[in-house]
């Protein structure tokens, strides 16, 4: 799993919007899978980045995104990397 999160400036609209979702995109082997995969908790919605995973299958569906144990591990690892 590779994670790249870069944020230089924070705009004022980012903090004021409570309903805004995160901008983390999910790729599997450099193939775009999902734009709103909810990989981070709501309190980290200001983070923008790309997650490229080698562990997930390419033909993953939206239902599998919600119930996949590998994706749960990715969520936990990304959250701990951002916080710690």
C-alpha positions in Angstrom: 0.0 0.0 0.0 1.3 3.4 -0.9 -0.2 6.6 0.5 0.5 10.1 -0.7 -1.0 13.0 1.2 0.2 16.5 0.4 -1.5 19.6 1.6 0.2 23.0 1.4 -2.5 25.5 2.1 -5.9 25.2 3.7 -8.7 27.2 2.3 -11.4 28.8 4.4 -14.2 26.9 2.7 -12.6 23.6 3.8 -13.2 24.3 7.4 -16.6 25.8 7.1 -18.3 22.9 5.2 -19.6 20.2 7.6 -21.2 18.1 4.8 -18.1 17.9 2.6 -16.7 14.4 2.1 -13.0 13.6 2.0 -11.1 13.8 -1.2 -9.2 10.5 -1.0 -9.2 8.5 -4.2 -8.8 4.8 -4.3 -6.7 3.1 -6.9 -5.9 -0.6 -7.3 -2.7 -1.3 -9.3 -2.9 2.2 -10.8 -6.5 1.7 -12.0 -9.0 4.2 -10.6 -11.7 2.5 -8.4 -13.5 5.0 -6.3 -13.6 8.8 -5.6 -15.6 8.6 -2.4 -14.6 5.3 -0.8 -14.9 6.8 2.8 -11.4 5.7 3.7 -11.0 8.3 6.4 -13.3 9.2 9.4 -15.4 12.4 9.1 -13.1 14.4 11.4 -10.3 14.0 8.8 -12.3 15.2 5.8 -9.8 18.0 5.1 -7.2 15.4 3.9 -6.7 15.0 0.2 -4.7 12.2 -1.4 -4.4 9.0 -3.3 -4.3 5.5 -2.0 -2.9 2.8 -4.4 -3.3 -0.7 -3.2 -1.9 -3.9 -4.5 -4.0 -6.1 -2.2 -7.5 -5.5 -3.5 -8.9 -7.2 -6.6 -9.5 -5.0 -9.7 -13.1 -6.1 -10.0 -14.3 -4.8 -6.6 -17.8 -3.5 -6.4 -19.4 -0.9 -4.1 -20.8 -3.5 -1.9 -17.5 -5.2 -1.5 -15.9 -1.9 -0.7 -18.1 -1.7 2.4 -17.5 -5.2 3.7 -14.0 -6.0 2.6 -11.6 -6.8 5.6 -8.6 -5.7 3.6 -10.2 -2.3 3.1 -10.8 -2.1 6.9 -7.1 -2.7 7.4 -6.3 0.1 4.9 -8.7 2.5 6.7 -7.0 1.7 10.0 -3.5 2.1 8.6 -4.2 5.4 6.8 -5.9 6.9 9.8 -3.1 6.0 12.1 -0.5 7.3 9.6 -2.3 10.6 9.3 -2.8 11.1 13.1 0.6 9.7 14.2 
